[in-house]
């Protein structure tokens, strides 16, 4: 159990059993235990004891409301971070697909370029063996006219 000189043992039991803060230091717990700083001396009258209990109850209620607000704020922040992470993951996936698509297109373009070079080389070889007719200065003129016609 946590032991602190400025906090009754009942607070330590409450914190450990219900809040689960037994691993925190006294400095970390102190703001959470303001309601536990009750007068340890016995009140002089029953009315003073009732007032003391009511004050502790009001302090506990206010602290609980504060904890609820803090929890909701934390929950909202975590949800927002989760949504942001999910959106980032979707964008990453989309970009990854686009990169693979572009790589595929690049590979296909490189293959097409290689095929075009091979066809060009074959055409040059054929062009060299193409007969030159009268009035033509070279085989190229014949090929050009042939292709254009």
Secondary structure, 3 states (H helix, E strand, C coil): CCCECCECHHHHHHHHHHHCCCCCCHHHHHHHHHHHCCCCCCCCCHHHHHHHHHHHHHHHHHHHHHHHHHHHHHHHHHHHHHHHHHHHHHHHHHHHHHHHHHHHHHHHHHHHHHHHHHHHHHHHHHHHHCCCCCCCCCHHHHHHHHHHC
